[in-house]
């Protein structure tokens, strides 16, 4: 690929990164990537899997929910409410676009990893 094409691919990645606060935070991006593999997951399982503080996860989940990238529901489990988190179609789409842009950029550099 030419230098112009490489610049175009990098520009696409940066445009995605700046279009949402999601990509300005490694934690939010990691949360979305983790949720891609689940239909739904409870707060505690996600917190343990990501090995982050509960408060950090809570703040970032609220941001992702406000952007419509995840959905949070409460289910009763043994008469106790359990917070269940799932990625929305919008969230899935934005992550797929981001990953696709990264893949195109990687290919444009002529590297195989």
Number of C-alpha atoms within 10 A of each C-alpha: 10 9 10 9 13 17 14 14 21 17 14 17 22 15 12 17 16 11 11 13 14 24 19 12 12 10 17 20 18 14 21 23 17 15 20 17 11 11 11 17 19 16 18 14 11 19 18 11 11 14 10 12 10 13 10 12 19 12 11 17 22 14 15 22 17 11 15 14 21 22 19 19 12 12 13 9 9 7 7 9 11 16 16 18 21 22 26 19 13 13 23 18 13 19 20 14 15 20 14 13 19 17 14 17 21 16 15 18 14 10 8 7 5
